[in-house]
C-alpha cells in the first residue's frame, strides 16, 4: 500500500490512476496519549496537523454504549453528528488557501464547511441536482455565509473528496486509537462498507497500534454492505486480508 507523509501542505496528493488506491499518511511521530485532552487532540503527537489545530472541541472520544450485549460507538456525538468531523479537523488544519472546492456528499460537505468556517476559509460546494439527496443538510449549508453552492458537477477542480486527500483519513483512524483506550483488547469491529474508507482508516489505526506495541494483533473487521452494493478496490483489499 503506498504511503506518504505530508507536512502542513495545501497541495493534495493522489495515487496515480494505475495504482487505484488512496494514499495513506504516515504518523507524524509515535503515539503519546495526552489524557488531559477531551478530543482527538489527545493523539496530536501522531496526527499530521498543520501549523494550527482546527478543532470545535468535541470531535472524537465519543462514548461507547452497550445495547443487548453489543458495544456501540456513538459517532453521532461529534459536533456535526458524524465521524467525518475527525477528518475535517486534520484536513482543514492544513489548508492554506482562502477557498476549497468540494462535491456535495452527505455528512462530508457539512462537516468540511463547518470546520472551514471557523478559520475563515470559504467553501464552494458543487451539487449534482439529479443525485443531491440529504436535503436537510443542503439547507443547512445554504444558511452558512462562508458557503457558495453551485448546482453542477465539480469536475477536476475539486480540492477534496471524501477519502481524498489522505489527511482526511488521518483523522478518522483515531476511532481505532479510542477503541484501544476505551475497550482495551478488541476482538472485532463491525463497520458499514460504503467505499471502504472508514474501514481502511480504522485498519490503519490498529496496524499502527500494533507496530507501536500497544496491541499484539489486529482485530477482525466485519464489513457490512447492501446486497446490491458493489465492492470497491479498497474493500476488496481489506477482504483479502491487507498486507502487514
N, C-alpha and C positions, 0 to 999 in steps of 0.2 A: 504494500500500500504506500503510495507516495506521501511524503510529509514535508512541510515547510514551516519555518519559524518566521513570523512577521513582526517587526519591531516598529510599533507606532506609525504604521503606514496608512496613507489614504488611498493607495492603489490596491486593488483587489486581485489576487492571483487565482487562476483557474487551471485545472488539469487539462493538458492537451486533449483534443477530441478523441484521439486513438486510445487514450487511457480509459475514458469512460467512468472515472471515479473521482469523487471530491477530494480535494486536498485536506489534510489534517494538520493542525498546528502541533508542534512540539511544545511541551510545557516550558514556561519561562525559566523555571527553576524547580527544584524538588519541593514537594508539598510540605508546608508548615502550617498547621491549622491554628488560626487565631480565634479561639473560642469566645473572645470578648465581642466579636463582630456578629450581628444578628442576620446578616445576609451572605450572599456568595463572596463578599469581600473577605470573609474568613479564609478563603482559599486564594487570595490575591497573589501569594508567592508563586503559584503555579500558572496563573491565568495571564494571558497576553493583553493586559490593559495597556492603553496608550499613555499619553502624558497626563491624562486625567481619568479618574474612575467615575464614570457616569452611572449614578445609582438613584433609585427612588426610595432606597432604604428598606424595601420589603421584598426584593426579589430573592427567591431561594430560601433554604432552610424551612421548607413547608412542612406542615405537620403530617404525621402518619396516623391513620385511623384504622381501627380493627372492626371489620364488618363480617359477621358469620365466620370468624376464624381467619379471615384473609386480611393481610395488611395492605392498605391502600394509601398511596402518597398523594395528597390533595394539592395538585398544582393550580387549582382554581384560586388559591390564596395568594398568588402573585399579584402585583399591582394592577395589571390589566386582565387578570383571570386566566393566564396561560403560561406554560413553561417557556414560551417564546421570550419572555422578559429576561431570562437568564442570558440568552444570546444577544439581545438588544443592548444590554448593559455593557458587554465587552465590545461589541461591534461599534456602537456609537462612540465609545471612548477613543476609538482610533480614527474617526472621521475628521479630516482637516479642511474639507471644503465647506461652503455655505449651503449646499443643497445636495441631497441624494435623491435618486430616482428608483422607484420600486414598482412592481406589479401588485395589484390588489389580491392578496391571499388572506384567507380567514385567519385571524389571530396575529399573523405575521405583520401585516401592514399597520394595524392598530398599535401593536407593541413598538415597532420601529418608530412610528410617528410620535408616540408619547415620549419616548426617551430622547429622540432628536429635539423635540420642542424644549426640553429642559436646558439645552445648551445653545439654543438659538439657531439650530440647523433646520432649514426648510426641507420639506419632503414633497416631491412630485409623485403622485400615485396614478398609475395608468390602470384603467378599469375596462375590461372587455365586457360590454353591455350584454353579451349573449351568455356569459358564464359567471356573472358577478356573484350572485348568492350572498348570504350573510349580510342582508340589507341593514339590520340594526347597527353593525359595525361601520358600514359605509356611511350611515347617517352621523355616527359619532365623529368620523373623520371629517365630514363636511363642516362640522362646527369648530374645527381646530384652525386657528388663524395661521398656523405655520404650514398648513397643508394645502396644496393645489391638486385638484382632481381633474384628470383628462380621460374622457371616455373613448379610449382606443388602446390598442396593444402597444406595449413599451418597446418591443423590438430589441435591438442590440445595444441600446444606450442605457440599459439598466445598471445601476450601481450595485445592486444586490438582489438576490432571490433567496427564498427560504432554502437553507442548506448551503448556500454560497454567499459570501466567501467563507473560508474556513474559520474565521474569527467568530462567526455566529455559533458554530458548533462548539467552540472553545468554552462558551458559557453554559451550554446545555449539558455538557458532560459533568457539571457539578452535581447533577442528580445522583450520579454514582458515588461521588465523594460523600454526599449526605447520607445515602443509604448505609455506607460503611460506618459513619458516625452514629446514626440513629438506631441501626439494627444490629450491627456487628457482622457476623457471618451471614451472607445472603446466598441461599441455595439457588434461587431462580427469580427472574423478573418477567412479568407478563406485560407486553407492550403492543400498542397498535402499530401495524407495519407502515402504513402510509407509503412514503417513498423510501423509508428505511433510515432517514437521517436521525431521528430521535434514537433509534436503537443503535446506530453507529456511534453516536456521541456517547451514549451510556457504556457501550462496549469499550470505547477508548478510555473512558474514565476508570473502569475496573481494570483494564490492562495496565494503566499507569500505576494504580494502587498496588497491583501485583509486582510490577517492576521495582517499585519503591520498598517493597517488603511489608506493606500494610496487610495484605491478604495472601493466602497461599495459592489459591486457584480462582479462576473466573467463574461467576455464577452462570447458570443456564439462562439464556434469553428465549422466551417463548413469544414468537411474533404472531399476531392475530390479524387476519385480513378478511375482507368481504369475499364471499365465494366467487364473485365475478372480478375481483381485483387482480391487477397484473403485478408481477414481481419485477422490481427494479434491479439494476445491476448491484446496487448496494445490498438489497435484501438477499439476492442470490449469494453474494459473497458471505454474508453473515450466516445463512443457512448451511453453506458448505463448511462452516467452522472457522472462517477467518484464518489469519496467519499470526503466529506469535511474534 
